[in-house]
């Protein structure tokens, strides 16, 4: 009799434990377009807090948008975290992301809330960062080349084969650069500029962080990059400097979107809410990523570029975040610039 009671108690205990595990279990498929260290830190922290298993796929924002389009009839991802905001707005326009209004919205900076409104709440801003130049200070000094300070400097003969920018077909960073030049100069003059710049480009890597990593390794002298990525490399011990162009520059509102048709929708919503909290947003700085966080209560690291002190253009996110405009500009770049000899 006693033995049966003990056995029943053990079975009951096992069932209770199993039900607790079941409640804690679940999964989330995360497409991530920030640097891999931040992706993994966010996944690990969320998994520890919730028990939800997170699978991470890290790619540039242009690549993720292409993947989400390809998977539209059978989505494999649940949530897209980070990357430039224009592709997120395009996903929203194409009904590839799901509407979700987080309770955390009121605590965000105006630019982050505007991103949500412009997308009809299909995406939200999670950070901001200014576009500029990175450069290897030691390499330029050895070659007796002055660092660039303005967009016009990049066309000078001293930068022949010294510059990298990412490929706009796969990189949101590179698309922001093209859209910035168009807004600064007008489209025809901008494409004349891009053609002239092409002569000084030695490579177009697929991901937006590729050029600044090449600068850090001494493989190229100059990159067109977000300036916070240059800060990351400098704090990593590399001889990297940065500048924001004297004429003014564009910027990104890095964004987050729930993928329409997500199989793990409730877990995606839970991650979305969590990622807008100050505790979650501080993970960026902890992994040496120095964008400006979207939650007003999140401390901004001293190392981060101060957006208020940078000459930024009035970037037209509504126009240049539209699918047709992005497609048109990239196709023109591929046709008129990418085919030229260097």
N, C-alpha and C positions, 0 to 999 in steps of 0.2 A: 504493500500500500504506500509506504513512505517513498519507495523507489519510483512509483508511478507519479506521485506528487512532485518529486524533484525533477523528473523528466518533463512533466508538464510545465513546470516553472521555467526550465531551461528553454523549452520550445517557445514559451511566451516571451521570454527575454530576447531570444533571437529574432522573433517576429517584430518586436518593438524596435530593436536595433536596425533590422532590415528596413522597416518603414521610415526610420530617421534618415538612413542612407538614401532611400528613394527620394525623400523630400529634398535632400541636398544635391542629388544628382541632376543631370540634365546637361545639355551641351550648347555651345555657341560657336558658329563658324565665323571668324572675324577676318575680313579683308582689311589690311592695314597699310596706309601710305605715308606713315612717318618712318623715321629711322628704326631699324630692327630692334635696337636696344629698348626704345620706348614701347614699341609694340609688345615685346615680351614682358616688360615690367608691368604694363597695364593688364595683360592677360593673366599673369601670375597673381597680381594683387586682387583682381576681381574673382579669380578662382578660389583664392584663400578665403575671401570674405563671404562668398556665396556657395561654394562647393560645386559650382557649375564648371564643367570642363570646357576649356577654350582652345580651339584649334586656330592657329594664326597662319595666314598667308600674306607675306609682305611683298608689295609691288608698287610701282609708281602709279600716280592717280590716273593717267591716261590708260595704262594697262588694265587697271581695275575697271574703269568704265567700259572698256572693250569687252572684258570678261563678263561683266554684269549684263551687257547687251546680248552677248552670245548665249548666256544662260537664262534669258528672260522667261522662256517657257518652262524651265525646270531649275529654279534657283538653287544654287549650292551654298551660297553665302547667306548670312543673316544680317550682318551689320558691316558697314564700311566706315572705318575710323581714320580720319586725317587725310592729308593731301589737299592741294589747292581747291578753292571753293568752286571755280568755274565748272569743272567736270561734275561736281555734286549738283550744281544748278541744272546742268544738262540732263543728268539722270532724273531729276525731279520733273523737268519739262517733258521727258519721254515716258513718264509714268513708270519708271524703273525703281523708284523709291516710295516708301509708304509714309503717309501723313502721321505725325505723332507730335503732340504738344506736351512737352515735359513740364512738370510742376516747377522745375528749376529755372525756367525761362526768365522770370522777372529779375533774377539775380545776375543776369549776364550784361556785358557791355552792349551799348546800342548797336554796334556793328555786327555783333553776333545775333542779336534779336532781328535785325534787318535781314540777315541771311535767311532766317527762318520765315519771316513774312514774305520775302521775295520768292521763296520756293513753295509758298502755301503750306508751310510747316512740314516739308518733306526733307529738309536738312537744317542744320544749325551750326553756327560758328563755334569752334572750340579753341581756336588760337588765331593770332594774326602775326604776319611777318613781312618785312620790307625786302624788295628785290634790290640787289646791288652787285658788287664785284668781290671776289676773293682773289688773293694773290699770294704767291710764295715769296716772302721777303728776301730770303737768302738767294734763291734762284735769280730773281730780278737784279739783286745787287751784284752777283757774279757776272751777269751779262750787261751790267751798266744800263739797265732799263728802268726808267721812272715808272712808278705804279700809276694806274689809271685813276682819274678823279671824275671824269665825265664820260657820257656815252660817246661823244665825238672822239675821245682819245683812242678808243678801241680800233678805229680805222687807220691809225697811223702805222707807217712801215715798221716801227720798232716792235710791233706786236705780231709780225708775220709768223704764223704757225705757233703762236704762244697762247691762244685762247681756246677754251672749250665752253660750249653750252650744250644742254641736253637736246635730244631730238623731240620736237613738239608733237610728233605723232604718238609718242608714248609718255611724254612728260608734261605734267601740268605746269611745272616751273618754267619750262621753255615757252609754253603757250602764253603764260603771263608776261614773259619778256616781249613776245611779238605784239600782244595786245597793248602793252605799255608804249612801245615805240610808235604804234599806229596812233594812239591817243596823243602822244607828245608831238608828232610830226605831221600827221595826216597820212593817209594810206599810201599814196604814190611815193612820197618822199621816204616813208618808212621802208618800203620795199627796195628803194634805191640804197638805203642804208644797210639793209640786211644782205643785199648782194655784195656790197663793198666789204661788209664784215666777214662774209663767207671766205674771202681770200685769206683772212687771218685765223680762221678756225682750223684746228688740227684734228678734231673729232667731235661727234655728236653722240655721247653716251645715251643709253635708253632711259636711265633714271635721273631725276633732277639733282640728286646728291652726288652723282658720278663725277661731274666736273670739279667740285670742291675737294673731293677725296683725291682726285688726280693732282690737284694743286698741293695738297698736304704731303703727298708722296714725292713731290718734285717731278712729276711727269709732264706738267704743263705750268706755265707761268701765271695764267689768269683764268678765272672762271666767271661765268655769269650765274649767280647763285643768290639764294636768300641769305642775308647777312647773318642771321642767327646760326646758319650752318657753318659759316666761317668762324664764329665764336666757339662752336663746339670743337672744331679741329684745333684751334689755337690752345684751348684749355686742355686738349689731349696731348699737348707738347710739341705740336708741329709749328713751323715758322710761317704762320698764316696771318695776313692782314686783311682788312676789308674796307670798303668805301661804298657810300650811296651816291649815285651820279649827281653831279652838280645841277643838271637840268631838271632834276626831279625824277621820281621813280614810282612804279606801281607797287602793289602789295597784294598779298593773299589773305583771305579769310579761310584758314584751314577748317574743314567742316566734317560733319558726321551724319550719316544717313542709314536708316533701316531699309534693307532691300525688300522691295515689294514681293510678296509671296514667300517670305522667310519661313522656313520650317520650324524655327525655334523663336517665334515672334515674342513671346513673353520674356524670354531670356534676353533677346535683343533690346526690348524696352527697358529692362532692368539695367543692362549695361549702359544704355543711353543716359538714363537718369544718373547713374553712378559717375559716368565720365564727365558730367557737368559740375560735379562737386569740387570744392577747393582741394580736398585731400587727393582725389584722383588726378586733378590737373597739376598738382605739384610733382607728380611722377616725371613730367617732362624735364624739369630742372634737375631732378635727382639723377636722370640718365643723361645729363649734359645736353639737353635740347632747350634752346633759349628763345622760343617764341613767346609772345605776349598772351597769357591765358585769357579765356573769355569770361570766366566768373570774376566779378568785381572783387570778391573776397579772397581770391587766390593771390598770394604774395608774388610780386614780379622780381625775379633775381636781379641783383645789381649788375650781373654780367650781360643781361639781356639788352639788345638795342632798344633805346627809348623811342617809341613810335612818335611821341609828341615833339621830338627834336629832329625828326627826319622830314625832308621836303618830299611830300607825297602828292601825286597827282590825284585828281578827283576821278578815281577809277570807276568806270561804268560797268558794274557787275551785271546789271540787267541785260545790257546789249551783248557784252563779250562773254557772258555766261550762257548765252543762247546756243543751242546745238547747231543751228544753221550757220551762225556767224563763225563759230569755232571751226566747223568743217570747211567753210569757205576760205578762211585765212590759212589754215594748215594745208589745204590743197594748193592754194596759191604759193605758199612757201615751198612746198615739195616740187611744184612745177617750175617755178622761176628761180629758186635759190639753190635747192638741194641738188639740182642737176648740173650746176655750174662746176667747172674745174677749179681746183685750188692750187 
